[in-house]
């Protein structure tokens, strides 16, 4: 079971000694001093079985997460739908500052207003490119066919691990030779469209960087060497440095024809290098994490329900039942009264 939690985060200035400033929040717990309920929450969203009862027995509950004792965790479909439908009106994205450090201050989940709309429009326009769409479908078919052929000879595999490795390769290397056990299916495709990095970049360092980066986005934010968050911050530096090298190469050799997003962004010239880097870091993570998770869920659901394949609803059912987002943090822009 995957916990789909919409965290409704409100920041109120207490008056008269009242921690809630007179506002009524759902019942809940503040957890342990300093760490709140973070450990239990991370355990819940990473659970493959039944998530801990304190985050599922109540449709909405107050909690102490990410440094805020006024966080409301909701697993209620009706309330979650209301929050998402009123994005920009009553609510806005509000990720923990530690996540913002990883994604970057210009990531699509960290900016608001005009810049957010501009980045969103840029992403949509670039991905709607007709030529890119046709090429992408051919690349997907070829890459997945090659990868799955090699999986047959590997015997038992750790599916989620293989899918994550599959995602990483596709972001950074053009579709040439899948030579690392070929779990590298999605990242090869995305990398060809985003950065078109040459094979000389190698895969080992990129794989480790993305593994560390992705692992730091849902973990305790302890920035001490050896901890996941610290590794993630160092991995971000490697990824951003690689992107800046690609930007420099495109400016120095504009005669080289490439059909990738980075080239289009550089030629457009409306975004700074820093914004472009954060923009692509977000894209890289989004494609890596969501694609690999959907791949794993699709195989699991097909194994459990083989008739789904005959009904041709595999993709839609995978996205419906196995949501790839463990949480969707939102901040209320004003006081909201619900139920």
C-alpha positions in Angstrom: 0.0 0.0 0.0 1.3 3.4 -0.9 0.5 6.3 1.4 -0.7 9.2 -0.7 -0.4 12.1 1.8 -1.2 15.7 1.1 0.6 17.7 3.7 -1.3 20.9 4.4 1.3 23.2 6.0 0.1 26.4 7.8 2.3 29.0 9.4 0.5 31.0 12.0 2.0 33.4 14.5 0.8 32.5 18.0 -1.0 35.2 20.0 -1.9 35.2 23.6 0.0 32.0 24.3 -2.1 30.0 21.9 -0.1 27.8 19.6 -2.9 27.6 17.1 -3.9 31.3 17.2 -7.5 30.2 17.9 -7.7 28.0 14.8 -8.9 24.4 15.2 -6.7 21.7 13.7 -7.5 18.0 13.6 -6.3 15.9 16.6 -2.8 14.5 16.4 0.6 14.3 18.0 3.7 16.4 18.1 5.9 13.4 18.4 9.4 13.6 19.9 11.2 16.8 20.7 13.1 18.3 17.7 12.5 15.3 15.4 8.7 15.3 15.7 7.1 12.4 13.8 9.5 12.5 10.9 10.9 9.0 11.5 7.5 7.4 11.6 6.4 9.4 8.6 9.3 8.4 6.4 8.8 4.8 7.5 5.1 5.1 6.4 5.7 6.5 3.0 8.4 3.9 2.2 6.3 1.0 3.4 5.4 -1.7 0.9 2.7 -3.2 3.2 0.3 -1.5 5.5 1.7 1.9 6.5 1.8 2.7 10.3 -1.7 3.3 11.7 -1.0 6.8 13.0 -1.0 8.0 9.4 -3.9 6.0 8.1 -6.5 5.5 10.9 -7.6 9.2 10.7 -8.4 10.8 7.3 -6.7 14.0 8.5 -4.4 14.3 11.5 -2.2 17.0 12.9 1.5 16.1 13.0 4.9 17.6 13.6 6.9 17.2 10.3 9.8 19.0 8.7 10.1 21.4 11.6 6.5 22.5 11.7 4.2 21.4 14.5 1.2 22.7 12.5 1.3 20.2 9.7 -1.9 18.4 8.7 -1.4 15.0 7.0 -4.4 14.0 4.9 -5.2 10.6 3.3 -8.8 11.7 2.5 -9.4 11.7 -1.3 -12.1 14.4 -1.1 -9.9 16.8 0.8 -6.8 16.1 -1.3 -8.8 16.7 -4.4 -10.0 20.1 -3.0 -6.4 21.1 -2.2 -5.1 20.2 -5.7 -8.0 21.7 -7.5 -7.4 25.0 -5.7 -3.7 25.2 -6.5 -2.6 28.8 -6.8 -5.9 30.1 -5.3 -5.9 28.8 -1.8 -2.8 26.7 -1.8 0.7 26.7 -3.2 3.6 24.2 -3.2 5.6 24.3 0.0 8.5 21.8 0.2 10.8 21.6 3.2 13.8 24.0 2.8 16.1 21.0 2.8 14.4 19.7 -0.4 14.6 23.1 -2.0 18.4 23.0 -1.4 18.5 19.7 -3.4 16.2 20.7 -6.2 17.5 24.3 -6.4 15.9 27.6 -5.9 14.7 27.7 -9.5 13.2 24.2 -9.6 9.6 24.0 -10.8 8.4 23.0 -7.3 10.2 25.8 -5.5 9.2 28.9 -7.6 5.9 30.6 -7.7 4.1 33.3 -9.7 5.2 34.5 -13.1 8.5 32.5 -13.1 6.7 29.3 -12.3 4.2 29.8 -15.1 7.0 30.7 -17.5 9.0 27.5 -16.6 5.9 25.4 -16.9 5.0 26.8 -20.3 8.6 26.3 -21.4 8.5 22.6 -20.4 5.1 22.0 -22.1 6.2 23.6 -25.3 9.5 21.8 -25.5 7.9 18.4 -24.7 5.2 18.9 -27.3 7.7 19.1 -30.1 6.3 16.9 -32.8 9.7 15.7 -34.0 10.8 14.9 -30.5 7.7 12.9 -29.8 8.1 10.7 -32.8 11.8 10.1 -32.1 11.1 9.4 -28.4 8.6 6.6 -29.1 11.0 4.8 -31.3 13.8 5.2 -28.7 11.4 3.9 -26.0 10.5 0.8 -28.0 14.1 -0.1 -28.9 15.6 0.6 -25.4 13.0 -1.4 -23.5 13.1 -4.3 -25.9 16.9 -4.5 -25.6 16.8 -4.2 -21.8 14.1 -6.8 -21.2 15.9 -9.3 -23.5 18.9 -9.1 -21.3 16.9 -9.3 -18.1 15.8 -12.8 -19.2 19.4 -14.1 -18.9 19.9 -12.6 -15.5 17.8 -14.9 -13.5 16.2 -13.4 -10.4 16.5 -9.6 -10.2 15.7 -7.0 -7.6 13.0 -5.2 -9.6 13.0 -1.8 -7.9 16.8 -1.6 -7.9 16.9 -2.6 -11.6 14.3 0.0 -12.5 16.1 2.7 -10.7 19.3 1.8 -12.5 17.3 1.7 -15.7 16.1 5.2 -15.2 19.5 6.7 -14.5 21.2 5.4 -17.7 18.5 6.8 -19.9 18.9 10.4 -18.7 22.5 10.7 -19.5 23.6 8.5 -22.4 22.3 8.5 -25.9 20.7 5.2 -27.0 23.8 3.3 -27.9 24.9 0.2 -26.1 23.1 -0.9 -22.9 26.1 -2.6 -21.3 25.5 -2.4 -17.5 23.1 -5.3 -17.1 20.6 -3.0 -18.9 18.6 -2.0 -16.2 19.2 1.5 -17.6 16.1 2.0 -19.6 14.4 5.3 -18.8 17.4 7.6 -18.2 18.9 6.8 -21.5 15.8 8.0 -23.2 15.5 11.1 -21.0 19.2 12.0 -21.2 19.1 11.8 -25.0 16.3 14.3 -25.0 17.5 16.6 -22.1 21.3 16.6 -22.4 22.5 14.3 -25.1 25.6 13.5 -23.1 28.3 11.6 -25.1 29.3 8.1 -23.9 32.7 9.4 -22.8 30.9 10.8 -19.7 30.7 7.2 -18.4 27.8 5.7 -16.5 29.2 4.7 -13.1 29.6 8.2 -11.7 26.3 9.3 -13.0 24.5 6.3 -11.6 26.0 6.9 -8.1 25.2 10.6 -8.3 21.6 10.1 -9.1 21.2 7.3 -6.6 22.5 9.6 -3.9 20.5 12.5 -5.1 17.2 10.7 -5.3 17.8 9.0 -1.9 18.2 12.3 -0.2 14.8 13.7 -1.2 12.9 11.5 1.2 15.1 11.2 4.2 16.0 13.0 7.5 17.8 16.2 6.6 21.0 15.6 8.5 23.8 17.3 6.6 26.7 15.4 8.2 29.1 13.3 6.1 28.0 9.8 5.7 24.2 10.6 5.9 21.9 10.4 2.9 21.2 14.1 2.8 24.9 15.0 2.8 25.5 12.6 0.0 22.6 14.0 -1.9 23.9 17.6 -1.7 27.3 16.4 -3.0 25.6 14.5 -5.8 23.7 17.7 -6.8 27.0 19.5 -7.2 28.2 16.8 -9.6 24.9 16.9 -11.6 24.8 20.7 -11.8 28.5 20.8 -12.9 27.8 18.3 -15.7 24.9 20.5 -16.9 27.0 23.6 -16.9 29.7 21.8 -18.9 27.0 20.8 -21.5 25.8 24.5 -21.6 29.4 25.7 -22.3 29.9 23.1 -25.0 26.7 24.1 -26.8 27.7 27.8 -26.8 31.2 27.0 -28.0 30.0 24.7 -30.8 26.6 26.0 -32.0 27.2 24.3 -35.4 26.6 20.9 -33.8 23.0 19.8 -34.4 21.3 18.3 -31.4 17.6 17.6 -30.7 17.5 17.9 -27.0 15.9 20.2 -24.4 19.1 21.8 -23.2 20.1 22.9 -26.8 16.6 24.5 -27.2 16.9 26.3 -23.9 20.3 27.7 -24.7 19.3 28.9 -28.1 16.1 30.5 -26.7 18.3 32.6 -24.5 15.6 33.7 -22.1 16.8 31.8 -19.1 20.0 32.2 -17.1 22.4 29.3 -16.8 21.5 28.9 -13.1 17.8 28.7 -13.9 18.5 26.2 -16.8 20.5 24.0 -14.4 17.8 23.9 -11.7 15.2 23.4 -14.4 16.9 20.3 -15.8 17.8 19.0 -12.3 14.1 18.9 -11.6 13.3 17.2 -14.9 16.0 14.6 -14.3 14.8 13.7 -10.9 11.1 13.7 -12.0 11.8 11.4 -14.9 14.1 9.2 -12.9 12.0 8.6 -9.8 8.5 8.5 -11.3 9.4 6.4 -14.3 11.3 3.8 -12.3 8.5 3.6 -9.7 5.8 3.1 -12.4 7.9 0.4 -14.0 8.2 -1.5 -10.8 4.5 -1.1 -10.0 3.5 -2.2 -13.5 5.4 -5.5 -13.2 4.0 -6.1 -9.7 0.4 -5.4 -10.7 0.6 -7.5 -13.8 2.0 -10.4 -11.8 -0.8 -10.1 -9.3 -3.5 -9.4 -12.0 -2.6 -11.0 -15.3 -6.0 -10.3 -16.8 -5.2 -6.6 -16.7 -2.9 -7.1 -19.7 -5.8 -8.4 -21.7 -8.0 -5.5 -20.9 -5.4 -3.0 -22.1 -5.6 -0.8 -19.0 -2.2 -1.5 -17.6 -0.8 2.1 -17.7 -3.9 3.8 -16.4 -4.3 1.3 -13.6 -0.7 1.5 -12.6 -0.9 5.3 -12.2 -4.2 5.0 -10.4 -3.3 2.3 -7.9 0.5 2.9 -7.5 0.8 6.7 -7.1 4.5 7.6 -7.7 4.4 10.6 -5.4 4.7 9.6 -1.7 3.6 13.0 -0.5 2.4 16.3 -2.0 3.2 19.2 0.3 1.1 22.3 0.1 0.8 25.5 2.1 -2.4 27.3 2.8 -2.2 30.9 1.5 -5.1 31.8 3.8 -7.2 30.3 6.6 -9.3 27.4 5.2 -12.3 25.9 6.9 -13.0 22.3 6.0 -15.7 20.0 7.4 
